[in-house]
Every structure is written in structure tokens, then in C-alpha cells.
Amino acid sequence: MVKHGSSSSSEGDALLVDEKKRKRMLSNRESARRSRKRREEHIKDLNSQITFFRNNNSEIAKKVNSVSQKFMAVELENQRLTRVRDELTKRLESLEIVSSYVCVNPEDLPQHNSQPWILSNKSVPLMASVGTFSAAL
């Protein structure tokens, strides 16, 4: 009977070990399932962030492009205005030289004229250089 008792004890130990093994296996499966679920959630969050940052990046690129185009337009306008200023400066210098040779009688100057650029009813010829009326503007 001792053998019988020891064999049943041995079987009980084996059943206990099998039960522990089964519980551990179920616990591991559940842990793996939770881990997979967390990983899927993390991947979903990362994909959402990728989408957000791509959209954000696209908007920033559009704004940079728009600002660059505006900058180029302003830069071109600035260059054009610089050329106009330089040309007008040359014209003014030429007109000052010409006007220094023209003798204007103060009596011919209009009094309180609304058009001060008209000196009198008499025509006063002005000499100008060839480039004075150029169409380079």
C-alpha cells in the first residue's frame, strides 16, 4: 500500500505541476495578447503622428513657397524701382544742367499757378539728352 499511496502522491504532484504549467501558459498567452494589443495601439498612434506631421509639413512648405514667391516679386519690384530712381536722378541732373543755362525772367514766372511746372504762356524750349525719354522703364 505504500507504493499505492506514493504513486497517487506522485500522480497528484504531476497533476499539480500540470495545473501550474497550464495556468502559467494561460497567463503567458494573456500577457502576449495584451502586449500585441499595446503594440498595435502604439503603431496606430505613430501612424496618426506621421499623418499629422506630413500634413503639417505640407502646410509649412506651401507657406514657405508663397512667402518665397512674394519675396521674389518684392525683390523684382525693388530692382525696377532702383532703376527708375537712377534714371530719374540722371534726368534731374541733366535738367539742372540745362536749367542752369536757361535764363528765366522772374516776371515770366506765374503767380500762384495751380500748375507750377508751366512757366508762362510763352513756350520755353528745353534741351534734353537722348536718354531723357527712353522707354527703358
C-alpha positions, 0 to 999 in steps of 0.5 A: 500500500505504500507504493499505492499511496506514493504513486497517487502522491506522485500522480497528484504532484504531476497533476499539480505541476500540470495545473501550474504549467497550464495556468502559467501558459494561460497567463503567458498567452494573456500577457502576449495578447495584451502586449500585441494589443499595446503594440498595435495601439502604439503603431496606430498612434505613430501612424496618426503622428506621421499623418499629422506631421506630413500634413503639417509639413505640407502646410509649412512648405506651401507657406514657405513657397508663397512667402518665397514667391512674394519675396521674389516679386518684392525683390523684382519690384525693388530692382525696377524701382532702383532703376527708375530712381537712377534714371530719374536722378540722371534726368534731374541732373541733366535738367539742372544742367540745362536749367542752369543755362536757361535764363528765366525772367522772374516776371515770366514766372506765374503767380500762384499757378495751380500748375507750377511746372508751366512757366508762362504762356510763352513756350520755353524750349528745353534741351534734353539728352537722348536718354531723357525719354527712353522707354527703358522703364 
